[in-house]
C-alpha cells in the first residue's frame, strides 16, 4: 500500500530582520500552497516584525 503525504505539515517561521526562527505552526498544504507571512513578536528585535515560512 502506498503511503499518503500528510495534509497538515509543521512549518517554521523566521524573522525577516534578524533571521531568528521563533515560531512553529501547522499549515494545510492543499489550501495554502504559497509561503506564509505573518506579523509576529520577535524576542530578539523586541518588536513586531514580519515572519516568513522556512523549510
NORJOQUI-V271795 format. One record per pair of residues at least 12 apart in sequence whose C-alpha atoms are under 7 Angstrom apart, sorted by sequence separation. I is the first residue (numbers start at 1). J is the second residue. D is the distance in Angstrom with one decimal. If there is no record, write none. Layout:
i = {I | I}
j = {J | J}
d = {D | D}
//
This chain:
i = {12 | 38 | 39 | 11 | 12 | 37 | 38 | 10 | 11 | 37 | 38 | 10 | 11 | 37 | 10 | 36 | 37 | 9 | 10 | 36 | 8 | 9 | 35 | 8 | 9 | 8 | 7 | 8 | 7 | 7 | 15 | 15 | 16 | 15 | 16 | 15 | 16 | 14 | 15 | 13 | 14 | 13 | 14 | 13 | 14 | 12 | 13 | 11 | 12 | 11 | 12 | 11}
j = {24 | 50 | 51 | 24 | 25 | 50 | 51 | 24 | 25 | 51 | 52 | 25 | 26 | 52 | 26 | 52 | 53 | 26 | 27 | 53 | 26 | 27 | 53 | 27 | 28 | 28 | 28 | 29 | 29 | 30 | 42 | 49 | 50 | 50 | 51 | 51 | 52 | 51 | 52 | 51 | 52 | 52 | 53 | 53 | 54 | 53 | 54 | 53 | 54 | 54 | 55 | 55}
d = {4.4 | 5.7 | 5.9 | 5.6 | 6.5 | 6.6 | 5.3 | 6.8 | 5.5 | 5.6 | 6.6 | 5.7 | 5.8 | 4.5 | 4.4 | 5.9 | 6.5 | 5.4 | 6.7 | 5.4 | 6.1 | 5.7 | 5.6 | 5.4 | 6.6 | 4.5 | 5.7 | 6.1 | 5.6 | 6.8 | 6.9 | 6.6 | 5.9 | 6.1 | 5.8 | 4.4 | 6.8 | 5.0 | 6.6 | 5.6 | 5.3 | 5.2 | 6.3 | 4.6 | 6.6 | 5.7 | 6.0 | 6.5 | 5.6 | 6.9 | 7.0 | 6.9}
//
